[in-house]
Amino acid sequence: MFQTFKNAWKIDELRKKILYTLLILLIFRLGAAIPAPFVDAKALAASMMSNTNTIFGFFDMMTGGSFSLATLFALGVSPYINASIIIQLLQVVIPALERWSKEGEEGRNKINKLTRYSSIILSVSMGIVYYILLKNQGVLVYNFSDGFSGVFAAIVIVGCLAGGSVLLMWLGEQIDTKGIGNGISLIIFIGIISNLANFIQTFIACFQMAAGRYVTNASALATGAEPVYAPAQPQYWALTPLVIIVLAATFVMIIVMTSAERRIPVQYAKRVVGRKLYGGQNTNIPIKVNMTGVLPIIFASTFLSIPATLNQFFNWDSKFLDLFDTNGWLYAVLYALFIIGFNYFYVAVQY
């Protein structure tokens, strides 16, 4: 892998594409650190700690923590992804879209243009929903006695969030045209791995708990207080490496299943032209085993997070909604069934 990167770096044009892509990704991370105005980011982050099972927790993971901090890129590329999926599904229902999909480059340009406009509409809609969430959480900072201040704050917050999402869509397209490609996927990837430091800290804390060196009053150490250590948990010496091994094995299986393909043999008939024999060679048609990627998982996670999200907005005390807890058996069963169902549905629509 390193040799491949070294060889690619020697090619002037490819080196410029790599540097341009890194510059775009740097802009993305800078924007993910700029908070939106009129929002108490610390209070929101503390409030979002209890919303990990909702659709907001899913968005927070996809945006690399930007959603829980109310940054300019809090919405991420979710509006663009949702718009792309909706347009793809509508191609089966609307004849005009189906006709565009078969018109080659010109038709694809029309579909891409429609997807961009749909992304803007979804960005504004999701920005309004996010503003309502901020208002319900009580993390907005403005003069509540002045009605104009509330309206102005709402317009600014929604405008910043929608504009940030549209800017991300544009940055992704710039990577596609001037960079190394797969711009949206790279933005999602960088957003997810930006939380890698938190996972490393968690594993370090587990080893500290195993050795009895985990400090429970870390926030008070700055004031000169003596450290208080949690009781040693020796079982973490075995559990933590086991979790790391399971995660590594899971990553390997994901890579294998993503790269796996079934090759259907194709044999061409032989034919005689004059005194020479032509054809008869054997080839194959490669078909990916996982043709849908992670889309069924995204759909399933989104649908199953709806009950918890509704409970977050309306504060319903319902035993029915408690059945959809992520730690329950019903959630696991429905999650598997939804993934299988969406997988069959998406394959039928696309292929």
C-alpha positions, 0 to 999 in steps of 0.5 A, a space after each residue: 500500500 505504501 509503495 502504491 502511494 509512493 508511486 502515485 506521489 511521483 506522478 505530477 497530475 495525481 499528486 496535485 489531485 491528492 493535495 487538492 483533496 486534502 485541502 478540501 478535507 481540511 476545509 471540511 474539518 475547519 468548518 466542523 469546528 466553527 459553532 453556529 451562532 446563538 447556540 450554547 454548544 456545551 449545553 447541547 453536547 451535554 444534552 445530546 449524551 442522552 440521545 444516542 439511541 435516536 436519529 440524532 445520535 445517528 446523525 452525530 456519528 455520521 457528521 463526526 460529532 458536529 451534530 451534537 456541537 451545532 457547528 456549521 456542518 452539523 447536518 453533514 451530507 445527509 440532505 444530499 444522500 437522502 435526496 439522491 436516494 429519493 431521486 433514485 427511487 422515484 425513477 421507477 415511479 415517474 416516467 420522466 425520471 426513468 427516461 432521463 436515466 436512459 438518455 446518457 450524459 445529458 440525462 444524468 446531468 438533468 438528474 444531478 441538477 434535480 438532486 442538487 435542488 432537492 438537497 437544498 430543500 431538504 437542507 432547509 427542512 432539516 435545518 428547521 427541524 434542528 432549530 426546533 430541537 435546539 429550542 426544545 433542549 433550551 440551548 439557544 442564547 438570545 434575548 427571549 423577551 424580544 420577539 424579533 430576536 427569536 425570529 432573527 436567531 431562527 433565520 440565522 441558525 437555519 441559514 447557517 446549517 442549510 448553507 453548510 450542508 450545501 457547501 459540503 455538497 459542493 466540496 464533495 463535487 469538487 473532489 469528484 471533478 478536480 480531486 481523486 473522486 468519491 468526494 461524498 464518501 470521503 467526507 463521510 469517512 473523515 467525519 466518522 474517523 474523527 471520533 477515533 480519538 474517543 475510541 482510543 481514550 475509551 480503550 485506555 480507560 478500560 486498561 486503567 480500570 483493570 489496573 486500578 488507575 482510573 481517576 474518577 475526579 479528573 475534572 477536579 484535578 485542575 483545582 489541586 484536588 487529590 486524585 481518586 482512583 476507581 476500584 480495580 476491575 481485573 476482568 478488563 484485562 481479558 475483556 478489552 483485548 477480546 473486544 479489540 480482536 472482535 472489532 478487527 475481525 469484523 473489519 476484516 469480514 466487512 472488507 471481504 464481503 465488500 470486495 467479494 464477487 461472484 464470477 459467472 462464466 461466459 463462453 463464446 461460440 467458436 466460428 470458422 472464417 476461411 481456414 482459421 478458427 476464431 472465438 471460443 475463449 472463456 471469460 466471466 461476468 463479475 457480480 458483487 456479492 454486496 451490491 447495495 453497500 451500507 444503504 440498507 443499514 442506513 435505512 434500517 437505523 433511520 427507521 428504527 430510530 424514529 420511535 426514540 426520536 418522537 419520544 424526544 420531541 413529545 416526551 411520551 411515556 409509553 411502554 410500546 416505545 420502550 420496546 424499541 430500545 437498542 439494547 432489547 431483543 426486539 430491536 435486534 430482530 427488527 434491525 436484521 429483518 429491516 436490513 434484509 428487506 431493504 436489501 431486496 428492495 433496493 436491489 430490485 429497484 436498481 437492478 
